[in-house]
Amino acid sequence: MGIDNIGTFQLGDRTVKRIGYGAMQLAGPGAFGPPQDWDSAIAVLREAIALGVDHIDTSDFYGPHITNKIIREALHPYPADLTIVTKIGASRDDKGEWVPAPSEKELTQAVHDNLRNLGLDALDVVNFRAMHNKVGPGEGSIEESLTAVAELQQQGLIRHIGISNVTPTQVAEARKIVNFVCVQNLYNIVHRDDDPMIDELARDGIAFVPFFPLGGWTPVQSSVVSDVAEEVGAAPMQVAQAWLLRRSPNIMLIPGTSRIEHLLQNIAVADVTLPDAAFEKLNALMA
């Protein structure tokens, strides 16, 4: 089967395979500082492209500045079919803590940082990450920030806009301000608050990109996932990602890793088939 046959979805005018690569783990622990092995980080990126990946998710606040520099060194000049998606709306302090950065000045600086460190004249997709709650979506208006991002798009620095770490209320607010092409939120087999949102976005042709697709499960839930994995001859983490791919056609994966062995496992999710009974068993974890 392979990644080329897993299907595609649209990110604006970009046609992207449903399994991509998340670059967050290329930086040091906690996405802060440089990696222990810079050359290995380069090798993982080049192997991802060789395996057919055409979607990389990154941000200049990973490091900060580290991940994008690694991507540029590894892949620039970029393949014509590669879509690079980045994020703005946060920054890091000198201890690595996550700091909200939603002002027009901060967002403008973040876009220029991404452009410089990636070596691009315009960014394919920029996700505005809401930081009303650092550990998850939190209510609060995103109008002022999104309006600033829309202005950067009008200047030609951004081709498409996405939103991240958002509530349904903020998604509705965003619809009135910009034509966004994706939503990036925490979502997995057992964290399913966004089920209605995903179905709504699918109807409108908007991608949903889950992060942290693994973990946060009780021992009983983990046991069920492991049982299903044994039934289908795959690893538990592959089953969790295969469930996401089957859950809705607008879901796009961005699993991250700093190891080629793990990368190969992530790509092999394209070959994992979940029979109806296994899919329903996983769905029942939320019952």
C-alpha positions as CSV (number, residue, x, y, z in Angstrom):
1,M,0.0,0.0,0.0
2,G,2.4,2.7,1.2
3,I,2.1,6.4,1.9
4,D,1.3,7.3,-1.7
5,N,-1.9,5.2,-1.5
6,I,-3.2,6.4,1.9
7,G,-5.1,9.3,0.3
8,T,-4.8,13.1,0.2
9,F,-6.6,16.1,1.5
10,Q,-6.5,19.8,0.7
11,L,-4.7,22.5,2.6
12,G,-6.0,25.5,0.6
13,D,-4.6,25.0,-2.9
14,R,-2.1,22.4,-1.7
15,T,-2.9,18.7,-2.1
16,V,-1.2,16.9,0.7
17,K,-0.9,13.2,1.7
18,R,-2.7,12.3,4.9
19,I,0.4,11.2,6.7
20,G,3.0,14.0,7.2
21,Y,5.8,14.7,9.7
22,G,5.8,16.8,12.8
23,A,9.2,18.5,13.4
24,M,8.8,19.4,17.1
25,Q,11.0,16.6,18.3
26,L,13.9,17.7,16.2
27,A,14.8,20.3,18.8
28,G,16.1,19.5,22.3
29,P,14.0,18.1,25.2
30,G,10.7,19.9,25.5
31,A,11.3,21.4,22.1
32,F,13.9,23.7,23.7
33,G,17.5,24.1,22.7
34,P,19.4,22.2,20.0
35,P,19.2,18.4,19.4
36,Q,21.7,16.1,20.9
37,D,22.6,15.0,17.4
38,W,22.2,17.6,14.7
39,D,23.3,15.2,11.9
40,S,20.7,12.7,12.9
41,A,18.0,15.3,12.8
42,I,19.1,16.2,9.3
43,A,19.0,12.5,8.3
44,V,15.4,12.0,9.7
45,L,14.1,14.8,7.6
46,R,15.8,13.6,4.4
47,E,14.5,10.1,5.0
48,A,10.9,11.4,5.5
49,I,11.1,13.1,2.1
50,A,12.6,10.0,0.5
51,L,9.6,8.0,1.9
52,G,7.2,10.3,0.2
53,V,6.2,12.8,3.0
54,D,5.0,16.1,1.5
55,H,3.8,17.8,4.6
56,I,6.0,19.1,7.4
57,D,4.6,20.8,10.5
58,T,6.9,23.1,12.4
59,S,7.3,26.4,14.2
60,D,10.0,28.9,14.9
61,F,9.2,28.7,18.6
62,Y,10.6,25.1,18.6
63,G,14.1,25.6,19.8
64,P,13.4,28.5,19.4
65,H,14.6,28.9,15.8
66,I,16.3,25.5,15.9
67,T,13.8,23.3,14.1
68,N,13.4,25.6,11.1
69,K,17.1,25.9,10.7
70,I,17.4,22.2,10.6
71,I,14.7,21.9,8.0
72,R,16.4,24.5,5.9
73,E,19.8,22.8,6.1
74,A,18.3,19.4,5.3
75,L,15.9,20.2,2.5
76,H,16.4,23.7,1.0
77,P,15.8,24.2,-1.9
78,Y,12.5,22.5,-1.1
79,P,10.8,20.0,-3.4
80,A,8.0,21.6,-5.3
81,D,5.4,19.3,-3.7
82,L,6.4,20.0,-0.1
83,T,4.0,21.9,2.0
84,I,5.5,23.4,5.2
85,V,3.0,24.4,7.9
86,T,4.2,26.6,10.7
87,K,2.7,28.2,13.9
88,I,2.7,31.6,15.5
89,G,1.1,33.0,18.6
90,A,3.5,31.8,21.2
91,S,7.2,32.3,22.2
92,R,9.7,30.9,24.7
93,D,11.3,32.6,27.7
94,D,14.9,31.9,28.6
95,K,13.9,28.9,30.7
96,G,11.9,27.3,27.8
97,E,8.5,28.2,29.2
98,W,5.7,28.8,26.7
99,V,4.6,32.4,26.6
100,P,1.6,33.8,24.8
101,A,2.6,36.1,21.9
102,P,-0.7,37.2,20.3
103,S,-0.1,40.9,19.5
104,E,0.2,42.3,16.0
105,K,3.9,43.2,16.7
106,E,4.7,39.7,18.0
107,L,2.8,37.9,15.2
108,T,4.5,40.0,12.5
109,Q,8.0,39.3,14.1
110,A,7.1,35.5,14.2
111,V,6.2,35.4,10.5
112,H,9.4,37.1,9.6
113,D,11.4,34.8,11.8
114,N,9.8,31.8,10.1
115,L,10.5,33.2,6.7
116,R,14.2,33.9,7.5
117,N,15.0,30.6,9.2
118,L,13.1,28.5,6.6
119,G,14.6,30.5,3.7
120,L,11.2,31.3,2.1
121,D,9.6,34.4,0.6
122,A,6.1,33.3,1.7
123,L,4.8,30.6,4.1
124,D,2.4,27.9,2.7
125,V,0.2,27.7,5.8
126,V,0.5,29.6,9.1
127,N,-1.5,28.3,12.1
128,F,-2.4,30.9,14.7
129,R,-2.1,29.1,18.1
130,A,-4.5,30.5,20.7
131,M,-2.9,30.7,24.1
132,H,-5.8,31.6,26.4
133,N,-5.0,28.3,28.1
134,K,-1.4,27.0,27.6
135,V,-2.3,23.3,28.2
136,G,-5.4,23.2,26.0
137,P,-8.2,25.3,24.4
138,G,-9.5,28.2,26.5
139,E,-12.2,30.6,25.8
140,G,-11.4,34.2,24.8
141,S,-11.6,36.2,21.6
142,I,-9.1,35.6,18.8
143,E,-10.4,38.4,16.6
144,E,-7.6,40.9,17.1
145,S,-4.9,38.3,16.5
146,L,-6.5,36.7,13.5
147,T,-7.1,40.1,11.9
148,A,-3.4,40.8,12.2
149,V,-2.6,37.4,10.6
150,A,-5.0,38.2,7.8
151,E,-3.1,41.5,7.2
152,L,0.1,39.5,6.8
153,Q,-1.7,37.3,4.3
154,Q,-2.8,40.3,2.3
155,Q,0.9,41.4,2.2
156,G,1.7,38.2,0.5
157,L,3.8,36.7,3.4
158,I,1.3,34.0,4.1
159,R,-0.6,31.9,1.5
160,H,-3.1,30.1,3.8
161,I,-4.2,30.5,7.5
162,G,-5.0,27.8,10.0
163,I,-6.0,28.0,13.7
164,S,-4.8,25.8,16.6
165,N,-5.7,25.1,20.2
166,V,-9.1,26.5,19.7
167,T,-12.6,26.0,21.1
168,P,-15.8,25.6,19.0
169,T,-16.7,29.2,19.9
170,Q,-13.3,30.4,18.5
171,V,-13.8,28.4,15.3
172,A,-17.1,30.1,14.8
173,E,-15.4,33.5,15.4
174,A,-12.6,32.7,13.0
175,R,-15.1,31.9,10.2
176,K,-16.2,35.5,10.3
177,I,-12.6,36.8,9.9
178,V,-10.6,34.6,7.6
179,N,-11.0,31.6,5.3
180,F,-9.0,29.1,7.3
181,V,-7.8,25.8,5.8
182,C,-7.1,23.7,8.9
183,V,-7.7,23.4,12.6
184,Q,-5.0,21.8,14.8
185,N,-6.1,20.6,18.2
186,L,-5.3,17.8,20.7
187,Y,-7.4,14.8,19.7
188,N,-7.1,11.0,20.0
189,I,-9.1,7.9,20.7
190,V,-10.0,8.9,24.2
191,H,-9.8,12.7,24.0
192,R,-12.7,13.4,21.7
193,D,-14.3,16.7,22.7
194,D,-13.8,17.8,19.1
195,D,-15.9,15.1,17.5
196,P,-18.7,17.5,16.4
197,M,-16.1,20.0,15.2
198,I,-14.4,17.4,13.0
199,D,-17.6,16.4,11.3
200,E,-18.5,20.1,10.7
201,L,-15.1,20.8,9.2
202,A,-15.2,17.7,7.1
203,R,-18.5,18.9,5.5
204,D,-16.8,22.2,4.7
205,G,-13.6,20.6,3.2
206,I,-11.4,21.9,6.1
207,A,-8.6,19.8,7.4
208,F,-8.3,18.7,11.1
209,V,-4.8,18.0,12.2
210,P,-4.6,16.3,15.6
211,F,-1.6,16.6,17.9
212,F,-0.7,14.3,20.7
213,P,-2.6,11.4,19.1
214,L,-1.1,9.0,21.6
215,G,-1.4,8.8,25.4
216,G,-3.5,10.2,28.1
217,W,-5.3,6.8,28.4
218,T,-6.2,4.8,31.5
219,P,-4.6,1.4,31.9
220,V,-7.9,-0.2,30.8
221,Q,-8.0,1.9,27.6
222,S,-4.3,1.2,26.9
223,S,-5.0,-2.5,27.3
224,V,-7.8,-2.4,24.7
225,V,-5.6,-0.6,22.2
226,S,-2.9,-3.2,22.8
227,D,-5.4,-6.0,22.3
228,V,-6.5,-4.5,19.0
229,A,-2.9,-4.0,17.9
230,E,-2.2,-7.7,18.5
231,E,-5.3,-8.7,16.5
232,V,-4.3,-6.6,13.5
233,G,-0.5,-7.3,13.7
234,A,0.6,-3.7,14.4
235,A,2.0,-1.6,17.3
236,P,-0.4,0.2,19.6
237,M,0.8,3.6,18.4
238,Q,0.1,2.5,14.8
239,V,-3.4,1.4,15.7
240,A,-4.1,4.7,17.4
241,Q,-3.0,6.6,14.2
242,A,-4.9,4.2,11.9
243,W,-8.0,4.9,13.9
244,L,-7.6,8.6,13.3
245,L,-7.2,8.1,9.6
246,R,-10.4,6.0,9.5
247,R,-12.3,8.4,11.9
248,S,-12.8,11.1,9.2
249,P,-11.3,11.7,5.7
250,N,-10.3,15.3,6.7
251,I,-8.0,14.1,9.5
252,M,-4.3,14.5,8.6
253,L,-1.5,13.1,10.7
254,I,1.7,14.8,11.7
255,P,3.5,12.2,13.9
256,G,6.9,13.4,15.0
257,T,10.1,11.6,15.9
258,S,13.9,12.2,16.0
259,R,14.7,8.6,15.0
260,I,14.5,6.9,11.6
261,E,13.2,3.6,13.1
262,H,10.3,5.4,14.6
263,L,9.7,7.4,11.4
264,L,9.4,4.1,9.5
265,Q,6.8,2.9,12.0
266,N,4.8,6.1,11.5
267,I,4.9,5.8,7.7
268,A,3.8,2.1,7.9
269,V,0.5,3.2,9.5
270,A,-0.6,3.6,5.9
271,D,-0.5,-0.2,5.7
272,V,-2.5,-0.9,8.8
273,T,-6.1,-1.9,8.2
274,L,-8.7,-1.8,11.0
275,P,-11.6,-4.2,10.5
276,D,-15.0,-2.9,11.4
277,A,-15.0,-4.9,14.7
278,A,-11.7,-3.5,15.7
279,F,-12.7,0.1,14.8
280,E,-15.9,-0.2,16.9
281,K,-14.0,-1.7,19.8
282,L,-11.8,1.4,19.8
283,N,-14.8,3.7,19.4
284,A,-16.3,2.1,22.5
285,L,-13.5,3.4,24.7
286,M,-15.4,6.6,25.0
287,A,-18.7,4.9,26.0
